[in-house]
Amino acid sequence: MSTKSIFSLLGVLCLIAAAVMYFIGKESSHLSEMKEFWWLPLPVGVIFIWLATRPAQGNK
C-alpha cells in the first residue's frame, strides 16, 4: 500500500470513530463520556486526510 492510501484509510477511520463515539455516547447513559469527547479523533483525521492529499515530494 502506498502512503497516500494508508493516510486516507487512517483519516477515514478517525472520522468514523468520532461519529461512533458521538452516537454511542448519546444513546447509552453508561457511556455518556464518549459524547463529551467525540471530537478528539477529528483533528487527527483531518491531519491524516491532509497528508493524503498533499503532492508527493520527490528527491531533489
Summary of the structure (lengths in Angstrom):
residues: 60
radius of gyration: 15.0
end to end distance: 23.6
largest distance: 55.5
contacts: 146
relative contact order: 0.22
helix: 72%
strand: 0%
